[in-house]
Amino acid sequence: MANGLIWATAEDLARNRGKVLSLYRQILRSVNSPDLPLSYAARLSKKAEVRTIFIFGSEERSLHNIADLIDTAEYSLSILKKGRLP
């Protein structure tokens, strides 16, 4: 993310697209894990929350906000992999 100073360039967005999609898929898979003590309705709710966050994040053009989205997704994934939900 070095080309744009504040706003992301097309190259910045293309560079981060794969990582963001990968994190999105990993989080959805983790929410579906039978290790999490969630009911079916709770799983659907959590999946909807994840989709909403990533839909709004996909419209983001600020370098700092994109980096925050990636950091938050990585942190959430680490919590989910430990098998507990905040």
PDB file with SEQRES, HELIX, SHEET and CRYST1 records, atoms N, CA, C and O in Angstrom:
SEQRES   1 A   86  MET ALA ASN GLY LEU ILE TRP ALA THR ALA GLU ASP LEU          
SEQRES   2 A   86  ALA ARG ASN ARG GLY LYS VAL LEU SER LEU TYR ARG GLN          
SEQRES   3 A   86  ILE LEU ARG SER VAL ASN SER PRO ASP LEU PRO LEU SER          
SEQRES   4 A   86  TYR ALA ALA ARG LEU SER LYS LYS ALA GLU VAL ARG THR          
SEQRES   5 A   86  ILE PHE ILE PHE GLY SER GLU GLU ARG SER LEU HIS ASN          
SEQRES   6 A   86  ILE ALA ASP LEU ILE ASP THR ALA GLU TYR SER LEU SER          
SEQRES   7 A   86  ILE LEU LYS LYS GLY ARG LEU PRO                              
HELIX    1 AA1 ALA A   10  VAL A   31  1                                  22    
HELIX    2 AA2 TYR A   40  SER A   58  1                                  19    
HELIX    3 AA3 LEU A   63  LYS A   81  1                                  19    
CRYST1    1.000    1.000    1.000  90.00  90.00  90.00 P 1           1          
ATOM      1  N   MET A   1       0.816  -1.188   0.000  1.00  0.00           N  
ATOM      2  CA  MET A   1       0.000   0.000   0.000  1.00  0.00           C  
ATOM      3  C   MET A   1       0.860   1.252   0.000  1.00  0.00           C  
ATOM      4  O   MET A   1       0.601   2.176   0.771  1.00  0.00           O  
ATOM      5  N   ALA A   2       1.861   1.300  -0.834  1.00  0.00           N  
ATOM      6  CA  ALA A   2       2.778   2.424  -0.789  1.00  0.00           C  
ATOM      7  C   ALA A   2       2.538   3.460  -1.876  1.00  0.00           C  
ATOM      8  O   ALA A   2       3.106   4.550  -1.803  1.00  0.00           O  
ATOM      9  N   ASN A   3       1.726   3.168  -2.874  1.00  0.00           N  
ATOM     10  CA  ASN A   3       1.581   4.108  -3.981  1.00  0.00           C  
ATOM     11  C   ASN A   3       0.767   5.335  -3.618  1.00  0.00           C  
ATOM     12  O   ASN A   3       1.205   6.456  -3.878  1.00  0.00           O  
ATOM     13  N   GLY A   4      -0.390   5.158  -3.031  1.00  0.00           N  
ATOM     14  CA  GLY A   4      -1.212   6.298  -2.629  1.00  0.00           C  
ATOM     15  C   GLY A   4      -0.785   6.767  -1.244  1.00  0.00           C  
ATOM     16  O   GLY A   4      -0.356   5.961  -0.417  1.00  0.00           O  
ATOM     17  N   LEU A   5      -0.898   8.053  -0.992  1.00  0.00           N  
ATOM     18  CA  LEU A   5      -0.535   8.551   0.330  1.00  0.00           C  
ATOM     19  C   LEU A   5      -1.649   8.312   1.330  1.00  0.00           C  
ATOM     20  O   LEU A   5      -1.422   7.766   2.410  1.00  0.00           O  
ATOM     21  N   ILE A   6      -2.855   8.724   0.965  1.00  0.00           N  
ATOM     22  CA  ILE A   6      -3.997   8.535   1.854  1.00  0.00           C  
ATOM     23  C   ILE A   6      -5.030   7.634   1.198  1.00  0.00           C  
ATOM     24  O   ILE A   6      -5.553   6.719   1.834  1.00  0.00           O  
ATOM     25  N   TRP A   7      -5.325   7.886  -0.067  1.00  0.00           N  
ATOM     26  CA  TRP A   7      -6.354   7.137  -0.772  1.00  0.00           C  
ATOM     27  C   TRP A   7      -5.720   6.022  -1.578  1.00  0.00           C  
ATOM     28  O   TRP A   7      -4.642   6.182  -2.151  1.00  0.00           O  
ATOM     29  N   ALA A   8      -6.395   4.909  -1.614  1.00  0.00           N  
ATOM     30  CA  ALA A   8      -5.869   3.736  -2.304  1.00  0.00           C  
ATOM     31  C   ALA A   8      -5.945   3.910  -3.817  1.00  0.00           C  
ATOM     32  O   ALA A   8      -6.938   4.401  -4.352  1.00  0.00           O  
ATOM     33  N   THR A   9      -4.891   3.503  -4.484  1.00  0.00           N  
ATOM     34  CA  THR A   9      -4.894   3.493  -5.940  1.00  0.00           C  
ATOM     35  C   THR A   9      -5.458   2.150  -6.403  1.00  0.00           C  
ATOM     36  O   THR A   9      -5.670   1.244  -5.597  1.00  0.00           O  
ATOM     37  N   ALA A  10      -5.692   2.037  -7.689  1.00  0.00           N  
ATOM     38  CA  ALA A  10      -6.210   0.774  -8.241  1.00  0.00           C  
ATOM     39  C   ALA A  10      -5.234  -0.366  -7.972  1.00  0.00           C  
ATOM     40  O   ALA A  10      -5.643  -1.501  -7.728  1.00  0.00           O  
ATOM     41  N   GLU A  11      -3.944  -0.055  -8.020  1.00  0.00           N  
ATOM     42  CA  GLU A  11      -2.926  -1.076  -7.747  1.00  0.00           C  
ATOM     43  C   GLU A  11      -2.985  -1.539  -6.287  1.00  0.00           C  
ATOM     44  O   GLU A  11      -2.843  -2.727  -6.001  1.00  0.00           O  
ATOM     45  N   ASP A  12      -3.195  -0.589  -5.369  1.00  0.00           N  
ATOM     46  CA  ASP A  12      -3.326  -0.934  -3.949  1.00  0.00           C  
ATOM     47  C   ASP A  12      -4.520  -1.853  -3.729  1.00  0.00           C  
ATOM     48  O   ASP A  12      -4.427  -2.851  -3.014  1.00  0.00           O  
ATOM     49  N   LEU A  13      -5.643  -1.504  -4.352  1.00  0.00           N  
ATOM     50  CA  LEU A  13      -6.857  -2.305  -4.193  1.00  0.00           C  
ATOM     51  C   LEU A  13      -6.669  -3.707  -4.759  1.00  0.00           C  
ATOM     52  O   LEU A  13      -7.100  -4.687  -4.151  1.00  0.00           O  
ATOM     53  N   ALA A  14      -6.030  -3.805  -5.913  1.00  0.00           N  
ATOM     54  CA  ALA A  14      -5.797  -5.114  -6.522  1.00  0.00           C  
ATOM     55  C   ALA A  14      -4.857  -5.959  -5.669  1.00  0.00           C  
ATOM     56  O   ALA A  14      -5.024  -7.175  -5.574  1.00  0.00           O  
ATOM     57  N   ARG A  15      -3.876  -5.321  -5.052  1.00  0.00           N  
ATOM     58  CA  ARG A  15      -2.912  -6.046  -4.232  1.00  0.00           C  
ATOM     59  C   ARG A  15      -3.567  -6.635  -2.982  1.00  0.00           C  
ATOM     60  O   ARG A  15      -3.187  -7.717  -2.534  1.00  0.00           O  
ATOM     61  N   ASN A  16      -4.535  -5.937  -2.429  1.00  0.00           N  
ATOM     62  CA  ASN A  16      -5.181  -6.387  -1.193  1.00  0.00           C  
ATOM     63  C   ASN A  16      -6.393  -7.287  -1.427  1.00  0.00           C  
ATOM     64  O   ASN A  16      -6.869  -7.931  -0.493  1.00  0.00           O  
ATOM     65  N   ARG A  17      -6.888  -7.339  -2.638  1.00  0.00           N  
ATOM     66  CA  ARG A  17      -8.118  -8.078  -2.920  1.00  0.00           C  
ATOM     67  C   ARG A  17      -8.019  -9.547  -2.526  1.00  0.00           C  
ATOM     68  O   ARG A  17      -8.926 -10.071  -1.880  1.00  0.00           O  
ATOM     69  N   GLY A  18      -6.946 -10.214  -2.900  1.00  0.00           N  
ATOM     70  CA  GLY A  18      -6.779 -11.637  -2.595  1.00  0.00           C  
ATOM     71  C   GLY A  18      -6.729 -11.895  -1.101  1.00  0.00           C  
ATOM     72  O   GLY A  18      -7.343 -12.845  -0.614  1.00  0.00           O  
ATOM     73  N   LYS A  19      -6.012 -11.069  -0.377  1.00  0.00           N  
ATOM     74  CA  LYS A  19      -5.895 -11.240   1.075  1.00  0.00           C  
ATOM     75  C   LYS A  19      -7.236 -11.040   1.762  1.00  0.00           C  
ATOM     76  O   LYS A  19      -7.604 -11.808   2.651  1.00  0.00           O  
ATOM     77  N   VAL A  20      -7.969 -10.007   1.351  1.00  0.00           N  
ATOM     78  CA  VAL A  20      -9.270  -9.725   1.960  1.00  0.00           C  
ATOM     79  C   VAL A  20     -10.253 -10.872   1.667  1.00  0.00           C  
ATOM     80  O   VAL A  20     -10.975 -11.309   2.563  1.00  0.00           O  
ATOM     81  N   LEU A  21     -10.283 -11.356   0.431  1.00  0.00           N  
ATOM     82  CA  LEU A  21     -11.175 -12.472   0.092  1.00  0.00           C  
ATOM     83  C   LEU A  21     -10.808 -13.728   0.870  1.00  0.00           C  
ATOM     84  O   LEU A  21     -11.685 -14.456   1.336  1.00  0.00           O  
ATOM     85  N   SER A  22      -9.527 -13.976   1.008  1.00  0.00           N  
ATOM     86  CA  SER A  22      -9.075 -15.141   1.769  1.00  0.00           C  
ATOM     87  C   SER A  22      -9.511 -15.050   3.231  1.00  0.00           C  
ATOM     88  O   SER A  22     -10.009 -16.025   3.795  1.00  0.00           O  
ATOM     89  N   LEU A  23      -9.326 -13.892   3.836  1.00  0.00           N  
ATOM     90  CA  LEU A  23      -9.741 -13.697   5.233  1.00  0.00           C  
ATOM     91  C   LEU A  23     -11.254 -13.859   5.376  1.00  0.00           C  
ATOM     92  O   LEU A  23     -11.729 -14.469   6.334  1.00  0.00           O  
ATOM     93  N   TYR A  24     -12.004 -13.314   4.429  1.00  0.00           N  
ATOM     94  CA  TYR A  24     -13.462 -13.411   4.448  1.00  0.00           C  
ATOM     95  C   TYR A  24     -13.894 -14.887   4.433  1.00  0.00           C  
ATOM     96  O   TYR A  24     -14.737 -15.305   5.228  1.00  0.00           O  
ATOM     97  N   ARG A  25     -13.314 -15.651   3.534  1.00  0.00           N  
ATOM     98  CA  ARG A  25     -13.670 -17.079   3.434  1.00  0.00           C  
ATOM     99  C   ARG A  25     -13.264 -17.853   4.687  1.00  0.00           C  
ATOM    100  O   ARG A  25     -14.014 -18.705   5.164  1.00  0.00           O  
ATOM    101  N   GLN A  26     -12.089 -17.560   5.214  1.00  0.00           N  
ATOM    102  CA  GLN A  26     -11.631 -18.248   6.424  1.00  0.00           C  
ATOM    103  C   GLN A  26     -12.531 -17.952   7.616  1.00  0.00           C  
ATOM    104  O   GLN A  26     -12.828 -18.841   8.414  1.00  0.00           O  
ATOM    105  N   ILE A  27     -12.964 -16.703   7.734  1.00  0.00           N  
ATOM    106  CA  ILE A  27     -13.852 -16.343   8.849  1.00  0.00           C  
ATOM    107  C   ILE A  27     -15.192 -17.047   8.701  1.00  0.00           C  
ATOM    108  O   ILE A  27     -15.726 -17.563   9.682  1.00  0.00           O  
ATOM    109  N   LEU A  28     -15.746 -17.077   7.487  1.00  0.00           N  
ATOM    110  CA  LEU A  28     -17.019 -17.775   7.286  1.00  0.00           C  
ATOM    111  C   LEU A  28     -16.887 -19.265   7.608  1.00  0.00           C  
ATOM    112  O   LEU A  28     -17.779 -19.856   8.216  1.00  0.00           O  
ATOM    113  N   ARG A  29     -15.773 -19.863   7.196  1.00  0.00           N  
ATOM    114  CA  ARG A  29     -15.545 -21.282   7.519  1.00  0.00           C  
ATOM    115  C   ARG A  29     -15.431 -21.498   9.017  1.00  0.00           C  
ATOM    116  O   ARG A  29     -15.948 -22.482   9.546  1.00  0.00           O  
ATOM    117  N   SER A  30     -14.767 -20.600   9.694  1.00  0.00           N  
ATOM    118  CA  SER A  30     -14.596 -20.726  11.143  1.00  0.00           C  
ATOM    119  C   SER A  30     -15.919 -20.573  11.882  1.00  0.00           C  
ATOM    120  O   SER A  30     -16.155 -21.252  12.881  1.00  0.00           O  
ATOM    121  N   VAL A  31     -16.781 -19.685  11.396  1.00  0.00           N  
ATOM    122  CA  VAL A  31     -18.092 -19.509  12.024  1.00  0.00           C  
ATOM    123  C   VAL A  31     -18.923 -20.783  11.868  1.00  0.00           C  
ATOM    124  O   VAL A  31     -19.744 -21.094  12.731  1.00  0.00           O  
ATOM    125  N   ASN A  32     -18.718 -21.511  10.787  1.00  0.00           N  
ATOM    126  CA  ASN A  32     -19.443 -22.760  10.559  1.00  0.00           C  
ATOM    127  C   ASN A  32     -18.862 -23.941  11.326  1.00  0.00           C  
ATOM    128  O   ASN A  32     -19.430 -25.033  11.296  1.00  0.00           O  
ATOM    129  N   SER A  33     -17.760 -23.746  11.998  1.00  0.00           N  
ATOM    130  CA  SER A  33     -17.102 -24.834  12.712  1.00  0.00           C  
ATOM    131  C   SER A  33     -17.994 -25.399  13.816  1.00  0.00           C  
ATOM    132  O   SER A  33     -18.605 -24.641  14.570  1.00  0.00           O  
ATOM    133  N   PRO A  34     -18.072 -26.719  13.913  1.00  0.00           N  
ATOM    134  CA  PRO A  34     -18.870 -27.325  14.985  1.00  0.00           C  
ATOM    135  C   PRO A  34     -18.237 -27.131  16.365  1.00  0.00           C  
ATOM    136  O   PRO A  34     -18.878 -27.406  17.379  1.00  0.00           O  
ATOM    137  N   ASP A  35     -17.004 -26.666  16.415  1.00  0.00           N  
ATOM    138  CA  ASP A  35     -16.337 -26.415  17.697  1.00  0.00           C  
ATOM    139  C   ASP A  35     -16.919 -25.209  18.429  1.00  0.00           C  
ATOM    140  O   ASP A  35     -16.802 -25.107  19.650  1.00  0.00           O  
ATOM    141  N   LEU A  36     -17.548 -24.294  17.685  1.00  0.00           N  
ATOM    142  CA  LEU A  36     -18.154 -23.117  18.311  1.00  0.00           C  
ATOM    143  C   LEU A  36     -19.529 -23.478  18.857  1.00  0.00           C  
ATOM    144  O   LEU A  36     -20.337 -24.080  18.150  1.00  0.00           O  
ATOM    145  N   PRO A  37     -19.797 -23.121  20.093  1.00  0.00           N  
ATOM    146  CA  PRO A  37     -21.096 -23.454  20.691  1.00  0.00           C  
ATOM    147  C   PRO A  37     -22.180 -22.467  20.263  1.00  0.00           C  
ATOM    148  O   PRO A  37     -22.651 -21.659  21.064  1.00  0.00           O  
ATOM    149  N   LEU A  38     -22.571 -22.544  18.986  1.00  0.00           N  
ATOM    150  CA  LEU A  38     -23.585 -21.637  18.455  1.00  0.00           C  
ATOM    151  C   LEU A  38     -24.772 -22.418  17.905  1.00  0.00           C  
ATOM    152  O   LEU A  38     -24.605 -23.492  17.327  1.00  0.00           O  
ATOM    153  N   SER A  39     -25.957 -21.878  18.086  1.00  0.00           N  
ATOM    154  CA  SER A  39     -27.143 -22.480  17.471  1.00  0.00           C  
ATOM    155  C   SER A  39     -27.146 -22.119  15.985  1.00  0.00           C  
ATOM    156  O   SER A  39     -26.343 -21.306  15.529  1.00  0.00           O  
ATOM    157  N   TYR A  40     -28.056 -22.736  15.247  1.00  0.00           N  
ATOM    158  CA  TYR A  40     -28.152 -22.470  13.813  1.00  0.00           C  
ATOM    159  C   TYR A  40     -28.465 -20.988  13.558  1.00  0.00           C  
ATOM    160  O   TYR A  40     -27.873 -20.363  12.678  1.00  0.00           O  
ATOM    161  N   ALA A  41     -29.393 -20.441  14.330  1.00  0.00           N  
ATOM    162  CA  ALA A  41     -29.765 -19.032  14.168  1.00  0.00           C  
ATOM    163  C   ALA A  41     -28.590 -18.107  14.493  1.00  0.00           C  
ATOM    164  O   ALA A  41     -28.387 -17.100  13.815  1.00  0.00           O  
ATOM    165  N   ALA A  42     -27.825 -18.443  15.515  1.00  0.00           N  
ATOM    166  CA  ALA A  42     -26.666 -17.627  15.883  1.00  0.00           C  
ATOM    167  C   ALA A  42     -25.602 -17.679  14.788  1.00  0.00           C  
ATOM    168  O   ALA A  42     -24.966 -16.668  14.492  1.00  0.00           O  
ATOM    169  N   ARG A  43     -25.408 -18.860  14.183  1.00  0.00           N  
ATOM    170  CA  ARG A  43     -24.447 -18.977  13.078  1.00  0.00           C  
ATOM    171  C   ARG A  43     -24.858 -18.098  11.903  1.00  0.00           C  
ATOM    172  O   ARG A  43     -24.033 -17.393  11.323  1.00  0.00           O  
ATOM    173  N   LEU A  44     -26.155 -18.148  11.557  1.00  0.00           N  
ATOM    174  CA  LEU A  44     -26.637 -17.317  10.455  1.00  0.00           C  
ATOM    175  C   LEU A  44     -26.460 -15.839  10.763  1.00  0.00           C  
ATOM    176  O   LEU A  44     -26.105 -15.056   9.882  1.00  0.00           O  
ATOM    177  N   SER A  45     -26.704 -15.458  12.003  1.00  0.00           N  
ATOM    178  CA  SER A  45     -26.544 -14.068  12.415  1.00  0.00           C  
ATOM    179  C   SER A  45     -25.089 -13.632  12.311  1.00  0.00           C  
ATOM    180  O   SER A  45     -24.801 -12.548  11.805  1.00  0.00           O  
ATOM    181  N   LYS A  46     -24.174 -14.466  12.784  1.00  0.00           N  
ATOM    182  CA  LYS A  46     -22.744 -14.122  12.731  1.00  0.00           C  
ATOM    183  C   LYS A  46     -22.265 -14.033  11.283  1.00  0.00           C  
ATOM    184  O   LYS A  46     -21.477 -13.152  10.938  1.00  0.00           O  
ATOM    185  N   LYS A  47     -22.746 -14.954  10.431  1.00  0.00           N  
ATOM    186  CA  LYS A  47     -22.356 -14.917   9.025  1.00  0.00           C  
ATOM    187  C   LYS A  47     -22.867 -13.641   8.356  1.00  0.00           C  
ATOM    188  O   LYS A  47     -22.176 -13.056   7.522  1.00  0.00           O  
ATOM    189  N   ALA A  48     -24.077 -13.211   8.721  1.00  0.00           N  
ATOM    190  CA  ALA A  48     -24.619 -11.968   8.170  1.00  0.00           C  
ATOM    191  C   ALA A  48     -23.793 -10.767   8.630  1.00  0.00           C  
ATOM    192  O   ALA A  48     -23.558  -9.840   7.855  1.00  0.00           O  
ATOM    193  N   GLU A  49     -23.353 -10.782   9.888  1.00  0.00           N  
ATOM    194  CA  GLU A  49     -22.503  -9.699  10.388  1.00  0.00           C  
ATOM    195  C   GLU A  49     -21.184  -9.641   9.624  1.00  0.00           C  
ATOM    196  O   GLU A  49     -20.716  -8.562   9.261  1.00  0.00           O  
ATOM    197  N   VAL A  50     -20.588 -10.804   9.382  1.00  0.00           N  
ATOM    198  CA  VAL A  50     -19.318 -10.851   8.646  1.00  0.00           C  
ATOM    199  C   VAL A  50     -19.517 -10.315   7.235  1.00  0.00           C  
ATOM    200  O   VAL A  50     -18.714  -9.513   6.757  1.00  0.00           O  
ATOM    201  N   ARG A  51     -20.583 -10.752   6.563  1.00  0.00           N  
ATOM    202  CA  ARG A  51     -20.852 -10.258   5.208  1.00  0.00           C  
ATOM    203  C   ARG A  51     -21.019  -8.739   5.188  1.00  0.00           C  
ATOM    204  O   ARG A  51     -20.484  -8.062   4.309  1.00  0.00           O  
ATOM    205  N   THR A  52     -21.757  -8.213   6.152  1.00  0.00           N  
ATOM    206  CA  THR A  52     -21.991  -6.769   6.213  1.00  0.00           C  
ATOM    207  C   THR A  52     -20.689  -6.004   6.386  1.00  0.00           C  
ATOM    208  O   THR A  52     -20.458  -5.005   5.704  1.00  0.00           O  
ATOM    209  N   ILE A  53     -19.846  -6.463   7.286  1.00  0.00           N  
ATOM    210  CA  ILE A  53     -18.563  -5.798   7.519  1.00  0.00           C  
ATOM    211  C   ILE A  53     -17.718  -5.789   6.249  1.00  0.00           C  
ATOM    212  O   ILE A  53     -17.126  -4.768   5.899  1.00  0.00           O  
ATOM    213  N   PHE A  54     -17.664  -6.929   5.561  1.00  0.00           N  
ATOM    214  CA  PHE A  54     -16.830  -7.001   4.369  1.00  0.00           C  
ATOM    215  C   PHE A  54     -17.456  -6.274   3.180  1.00  0.00           C  
ATOM    216  O   PHE A  54     -16.729  -5.781   2.317  1.00  0.00           O  
ATOM    217  N   ILE A  55     -18.787  -6.194   3.113  1.00  0.00           N  
ATOM    218  CA  ILE A  55     -19.427  -5.424   2.039  1.00  0.00           C  
ATOM    219  C   ILE A  55     -19.088  -3.947   2.195  1.00  0.00           C  
ATOM    220  O   ILE A  55     -18.706  -3.290   1.227  1.00  0.00           O  
ATOM    221  N   PHE A  56     -19.228  -3.418   3.420  1.00  0.00           N  
ATOM    222  CA  PHE A  56     -18.872  -2.019   3.639  1.00  0.00           C  
ATOM    223  C   PHE A  56     -17.368  -1.808   3.479  1.00  0.00           C  
ATOM    224  O   PHE A  56     -16.936  -0.765   2.988  1.00  0.00           O  
ATOM    225  N   GLY A  57     -16.585  -2.778   3.885  1.00  0.00           N  
ATOM    226  CA  GLY A  57     -15.133  -2.669   3.725  1.00  0.00           C  
ATOM    227  C   GLY A  57     -14.697  -2.682   2.273  1.00  0.00           C  
ATOM    228  O   GLY A  57     -13.681  -2.079   1.926  1.00  0.00           O  
ATOM    229  N   SER A  58     -15.455  -3.365   1.414  1.00  0.00           N  
ATOM    230  CA  SER A  58     -15.088  -3.430  -0.001  1.00  0.00           C  
ATOM    231  C   SER A  58     -15.268  -2.092  -0.701  1.00  0.00           C  
ATOM    232  O   SER A  58     -14.678  -1.860  -1.756  1.00  0.00           O  
ATOM    233  N   GLU A  59     -16.075  -1.213  -0.123  1.00  0.00           N  
ATOM    234  CA  GLU A  59     -16.284   0.108  -0.706  1.00  0.00           C  
ATOM    235  C   GLU A  59     -15.276   1.132  -0.190  1.00  0.00           C  
ATOM    236  O   GLU A  59     -15.277   2.282  -0.627  1.00  0.00           O  
ATOM    237  N   GLU A  60     -14.430   0.719   0.728  1.00  0.00           N  
ATOM    238  CA  GLU A  60     -13.481   1.627   1.373  1.00  0.00           C  
ATOM    239  C   GLU A  60     -12.322   1.961   0.445  1.00  0.00           C  
ATOM    240  O   GLU A  60     -11.818   1.090  -0.263  1.00  0.00           O  
ATOM    241  N   ARG A  61     -11.899   3.221   0.447  1.00  0.00           N  
ATOM    242  CA  ARG A  61     -10.787   3.660  -0.389  1.00  0.00           C  
ATOM    243  C   ARG A  61      -9.638   4.269   0.414  1.00  0.00           C  
ATOM    244  O   ARG A  61      -8.633   4.677  -0.168  1.00  0.00           O  
ATOM    245  N   SER A  62      -9.768   4.337   1.724  1.00  0.00           N  
ATOM    246  CA  SER A  62      -8.713   4.889   2.566  1.00  0.00           C  
ATOM    247  C   SER A  62      -7.715   3.787   2.917  1.00  0.00           C  
ATOM    248  O   SER A  62      -8.102   2.698   3.339  1.00  0.00           O  
ATOM    249  N   LEU A  63      -6.439   4.081   2.740  1.00  0.00           N  
ATOM    250  CA  LEU A  63      -5.401   3.089   3.033  1.00  0.00           C  
ATOM    251  C   LEU A  63      -5.440   2.647   4.491  1.00  0.00           C  
ATOM    252  O   LEU A  63      -5.270   1.466   4.795  1.00  0.00           O  
ATOM    253  N   HIS A  64      -5.662   3.591   5.381  1.00  0.00           N  
ATOM    254  CA  HIS A  64      -5.682   3.276   6.814  1.00  0.00           C  
ATOM    255  C   HIS A  64      -6.873   2.380   7.157  1.00  0.00           C  
ATOM    256  O   HIS A  64      -6.744   1.445   7.948  1.00  0.00           O  
ATOM    257  N   ASN A  65      -8.019   2.665   6.565  1.00  0.00           N  
ATOM    258  CA  ASN A  65      -9.202   1.856   6.854  1.00  0.00           C  
ATOM    259  C   ASN A  65      -9.098   0.455   6.269  1.00  0.00           C  
ATOM    260  O   ASN A  65      -9.592  -0.504   6.862  1.00  0.00           O  
ATOM    261  N   ILE A  66      -8.463   0.333   5.116  1.00  0.00           N  
ATOM    262  CA  ILE A  66      -8.248  -0.991   4.527  1.00  0.00           C  
ATOM    263  C   ILE A  66      -7.306  -1.797   5.417  1.00  0.00           C  
ATOM    264  O   ILE A  66      -7.538  -2.980   5.663  1.00  0.00           O  
ATOM    265  N   ALA A  67      -6.249  -1.155   5.897  1.00  0.00           N  
ATOM    266  CA  ALA A  67      -5.315  -1.838   6.796  1.00  0.00           C  
ATOM    267  C   ALA A  67      -6.009  -2.237   8.097  1.00  0.00           C  
ATOM    268  O   ALA A  67      -5.754  -3.317   8.630  1.00  0.00           O  
ATOM    269  N   ASP A  68      -6.881  -1.375   8.606  1.00  0.00           N  
ATOM    270  CA  ASP A  68      -7.644  -1.704   9.820  1.00  0.00           C  
ATOM    271  C   ASP A  68      -8.579  -2.879   9.589  1.00  0.00           C  
ATOM    272  O   ASP A  68      -8.727  -3.732  10.465  1.00  0.00           O  
ATOM    273  N   LEU A  69      -9.212  -2.936   8.421  1.00  0.00           N  
ATOM    274  CA  LEU A  69     -10.097  -4.061   8.091  1.00  0.00           C  
ATOM    275  C   LEU A  69      -9.312  -5.375   8.087  1.00  0.00           C  
ATOM    276  O   LEU A  69      -9.780  -6.381   8.620  1.00  0.00           O  
ATOM    277  N   ILE A  70      -8.139  -5.363   7.496  1.00  0.00           N  
ATOM    278  CA  ILE A  70      -7.310  -6.569   7.437  1.00  0.00           C  
ATOM    279  C   ILE A  70      -6.850  -6.968   8.838  1.00  0.00           C  
ATOM    280  O   ILE A  70      -6.900  -8.145   9.195  1.00  0.00           O  
ATOM    281  N   ASP A  71      -6.405  -6.003   9.627  1.00  0.00           N  
ATOM    282  CA  ASP A  71      -5.961  -6.292  10.997  1.00  0.00           C  
ATOM    283  C   ASP A  71      -7.094  -6.866  11.844  1.00  0.00           C  
ATOM    284  O   ASP A  71      -6.899  -7.829  12.585  1.00  0.00           O  
ATOM    285  N   THR A  72      -8.270  -6.271  11.726  1.00  0.00           N  
ATOM    286  CA  THR A  72      -9.420  -6.737  12.493  1.00  0.00           C  
ATOM    287  C   THR A  72      -9.834  -8.134  12.061  1.00  0.00           C  
ATOM    288  O   THR A  72     -10.181  -8.969  12.897  1.00  0.00           O  
ATOM    289  N   ALA A  73      -9.800  -8.390  10.765  1.00  0.00           N  
ATOM    290  CA  ALA A  73     -10.161  -9.718  10.259  1.00  0.00           C  
ATOM    291  C   ALA A  73      -9.176 -10.772  10.753  1.00  0.00           C  
ATOM    292  O   ALA A  73      -9.579 -11.871  11.136  1.00  0.00           O  
ATOM    293  N   GLU A  74      -7.883 -10.439  10.746  1.00  0.00           N  
ATOM    294  CA  GLU A  74      -6.881 -11.389  11.235  1.00  0.00           C  
ATOM    295  C   GLU A  74      -7.066 -11.666  12.727  1.00  0.00           C  
ATOM    296  O   GLU A  74      -6.934 -12.809  13.167  1.00  0.00           O  
ATOM    297  N   TYR A  75      -7.367 -10.637  13.498  1.00  0.00           N  
ATOM    298  CA  TYR A  75      -7.601 -10.808  14.932  1.00  0.00           C  
ATOM    299  C   TYR A  75      -8.850 -11.664  15.179  1.00  0.00           C  
ATOM    300  O   TYR A  75      -8.831 -12.579  16.002  1.00  0.00           O  
ATOM    301  N   SER A  76      -9.922 -11.360  14.463  1.00  0.00           N  
ATOM    302  CA  SER A  76     -11.164 -12.131  14.610  1.00  0.00           C  
ATOM    303  C   SER A  76     -10.938 -13.591  14.250  1.00  0.00           C  
ATOM    304  O   SER A  76     -11.445 -14.488  14.924  1.00  0.00           O  
ATOM    305  N   LEU A  77     -10.187 -13.825  13.201  1.00  0.00           N  
ATOM    306  CA  LEU A  77      -9.897 -15.198  12.783  1.00  0.00           C  
ATOM    307  C   LEU A  77      -9.094 -15.931  13.847  1.00  0.00           C  
ATOM    308  O   LEU A  77      -9.339 -17.111  14.096  1.00  0.00           O  
ATOM    309  N   SER A  78      -8.139 -15.254  14.479  1.00  0.00           N  
ATOM    310  CA  SER A  78      -7.350 -15.907  15.528  1.00  0.00           C  
ATOM    311  C   SER A  78      -8.241 -16.280  16.718  1.00  0.00           C  
ATOM    312  O   SER A  78      -8.059 -17.337  17.322  1.00  0.00           O  
ATOM    313  N   ILE A  79      -9.196 -15.418  17.053  1.00  0.00           N  
ATOM    314  CA  ILE A  79     -10.124 -15.726  18.160  1.00  0.00           C  
ATOM    315  C   ILE A  79     -11.011 -16.914  17.776  1.00  0.00           C  
ATOM    316  O   ILE A  79     -11.235 -17.812  18.587  1.00  0.00           O  
ATOM    317  N   LEU A  80     -11.513 -16.916  16.546  1.00  0.00           N  
ATOM    318  CA  LEU A  80     -12.384 -18.000  16.096  1.00  0.00           C  
ATOM    319  C   LEU A  80     -11.642 -19.342  16.066  1.00  0.00           C  
ATOM    320  O   LEU A  80     -12.212 -20.381  16.399  1.00  0.00           O  
ATOM    321  N   LYS A  81     -10.385 -19.306  15.670  1.00  0.00           N  
ATOM    322  CA  LYS A  81      -9.607 -20.545  15.622  1.00  0.00           C  
ATOM    323  C   LYS A  81      -9.336 -21.109  17.009  1.00  0.00           C  
ATOM    324  O   LYS A  81      -9.112 -22.309  17.167  1.00  0.00           O  
ATOM    325  N   LYS A  82      -9.358 -20.233  18.016  1.00  0.00           N  
ATOM    326  CA  LYS A  82      -9.188 -20.710  19.385  1.00  0.00           C  
ATOM    327  C   LYS A  82     -10.474 -21.353  19.903  1.00  0.00           C  
ATOM    328  O   LYS A  82     -10.472 -22.013  20.942  1.00  0.00           O  
ATOM    329  N   GLY A  83     -11.564 -21.157  19.174  1.00  0.00           N  
ATOM    330  CA  GLY A  83     -12.809 -21.819  19.524  1.00  0.00           C  
ATOM    331  C   GLY A  83     -13.686 -21.071  20.502  1.00  0.00           C  
ATOM    332  O   GLY A  83     -14.546 -21.659  21.158  1.00  0.00           O  
ATOM    333  N   ARG A  84     -13.465 -19.774  20.596  1.00  0.00           N  
ATOM    334  CA  ARG A  84     -14.336 -19.002  21.478  1.00  0.00           C  
ATOM    335  C   ARG A  84     -14.761 -17.744  20.719  1.00  0.00           C  
ATOM    336  O   ARG A  84     -14.050 -17.252  19.843  1.00  0.00           O  
ATOM    337  N   LEU A  85     -15.898 -17.259  21.070  1.00  0.00           N  
ATOM    338  CA  LEU A  85     -16.471 -16.100  20.403  1.00  0.00           C  
ATOM    339  C   LEU A  85     -16.642 -14.982  21.417  1.00  0.00           C  
ATOM    340  O   LEU A  85     -17.165 -15.215  22.507  1.00  0.00           O  
ATOM    341  N   PRO A  86     -16.203 -13.755  21.073  1.00  0.00           N  
ATOM    342  CA  PRO A  86     -16.344 -12.658  22.051  1.00  0.00           C  
ATOM    343  C   PRO A  86     -17.786 -12.256  22.245  1.00  0.00           C  
ATOM    344  O   PRO A  86     -18.075 -11.352  23.029  1.00  0.00           O  
TER     345      PRO A  86                                                      
END                                                                             
